[in-house]
Amino acid sequence: MKLHELGARELLAGYRSRAFSPVEVAQAVLDHVARWEPHLHASYLLRPELALEQARASEARWQKGEPCGALDGVPVTIKDNIATQGDPVPLGTRATDLTPAVASAPPAARLFEAGAVMLCKTTMPDYGMLSSGLSSFHALARNPWDLSKTPGGSSSGGAAAAAAGYGPLHIGTDIGGSLRLPAGWCGIFSLKPSLGRIPIDPPYTGRAAGPMTRSVADAALMMEVLSLPDARDSMSLPYQTIAWSQFDQGPGILRGLRIGLLLDAGCALPAEPEVTAAIKRAASIFEQAGAIVEPMAPFLTRAMLDGMDHTWRLRSQIDLAALPVEKKASVLPYIQQWADSAAGMTGQQAFAAYSQFHNTRVATVRACQPFDYVLSPTAPMPAFAAELPSPTDDPLRPLEHIAFTVPYNMSEQPAASINCGYTAAGLPIGLQIAGRRFDDLGVLQVARAFECLRDPQRAWPQAPI
């Protein structure tokens, strides 16, 4: 395998044995990125000299036999909205002032402390409010499996970068599916951890940071670093020593597990036939491994999904209304229309809408209670056209594709997406694996077991010549 294709664990072993150096790896990844980036537009603040400077410092530490942390010399990309000290945080929109961040946000700080080499930041849509790579600030991000398709969002660039081989480690954020949806559409692995497992700043209801990688093994390695404590997150969990290195327990771990199979989210867009077929095939693999798979009744209602949507609209309407006229005009028209639709909401309507966050939480926990884990599609459809802001292209029906993912943000449960098949056109299909609250390691272990058993995977896409 080429250096840019190696996983983080393989890179660390190579540094330890001196088979290659962090500088050689950084240069190989940068050369690979140079071939892909004109087509993908996954990166923001791609600064080769800075990455090489960090790699040289790492190389010096390895030569002394004194790596500074668990990721010393491993390339990583960081989503636009995760602050890195000294860099502006545009949040994917031209409406944001490009003021340098005073400090690195907790996930970035942990990566830097562990010695990771920041290859670049990665792109996202305006304010992270789309499940596509459409942005008023960044160039349109595309999917390496099919450049006419979106990588998804809002962790758009991170998913595209992982699938295209911009190094092994990437980090994004998720408030309704923004890690798992692009992971599913780009054929990679991602974990949205339990709320507060990875400290984040600023914290917000349902908001989580998480790894985006080609393998479960690399995600587990990232969790060792990212889950370390940071007092800035007022919603973080008390730090807990978790044996992340025990992620690989083999397929035998599936025997006897009670697995819920959710094929109907309860509202919004139904799963397309190719998606349903791939999820059923994954469920049969679990059954063959000894798991007890049972159909699960849908539990998300239209009132719940609309309530969350309307609350987010109102929040965005208030934020955009506070901008100068010319700044608001620079935001994507789709998001302006979506936010402006909440301008007439009454206090009573706003309270009723906000109440649906809690209703969703209660319904999700209740529905999952009989099961150890729940399988479902990550998204009801494969990746859609890159130019569209959402599958419906309708700002008044913007969340029709997140009905499988958003419940676990509200219930604070860990949920992962892992590739489980492909459409006839060759697009990846994501399987979502959700666990009980705090069982992040269990989700990784189940995902790893499936990773070992799933049907053969296709080769990763190659950069156009």
Sequence and secondary structure as in RCSB ss.txt:
>XXXX:A:sequence
MKLHELGARELLAGYRSRAFSPVEVAQAVLDHVARWEPHLHASYLLRPELALEQARASEARWQKGEPCGALDGVP
VTIKDNIATQGDPVPLGTRATDLTPAVASAPPAARLFEAGAVMLCKTTMPDYGMLSSGLSSFHALARNPWDLSKT
PGGSSSGGAAAAAAGYGPLHIGTDIGGSLRLPAGWCGIFSLKPSLGRIPIDPPYTGRAAGPMTRSVADAALMMEV
LSLPDARDSMSLPYQTIAWSQFDQGPGILRGLRIGLLLDAGCALPAEPEVTAAIKRAASIFEQAGAIVEPMAPFL
TRAMLDGMDHTWRLRSQIDLAALPVEKKASVLPYIQQWADSAAGMTGQQAFAAYSQFHNTRVATVRACQPFDYVL
SPTAPMPAFAAELPSPTDDPLRPLEHIAFTVPYNMSEQPAASINCGYTAAGLPIGLQIAGRRFDDLGVLQVARAF
ECLRDPQRAWPQAPI
>XXXX:A:secstr
  GGG  HHHHHHHHHHTSS HHHHHHHHHHHHHHHHHHH  EES  HHHHHHHHHHHHHHHHTT   STTTT E
EEEETTS  TTSB  TT TTS   B SS  HHHHHHHHTT EEEEEE   GGG  SSS  SSS    BTTBTTB 
  SSSHHHHHHHHHTS SEEEEEESSSTTHHHHHHHT EEEE STTSS  SS  TT EEEEEESSHHHHHHHHHH
HTS  TT TT        GGG    GGGGTT EEEE    SSSS   HHHHHHHHHHHHHHHHTT EEEE     
 HHHHHHHHHHHHHHHHHHHHTS HHHHHTS HHHHHHHHTTTT  HHHHHHHHHHHHHHHHHHHHHHTT SEEE
EESSSS   BTT SSSS  TTSTTTT TTTHHHHHHT  EEEEEEEE TTS EEEEEEEE TT HHHHHHHHHHH
HHHS           
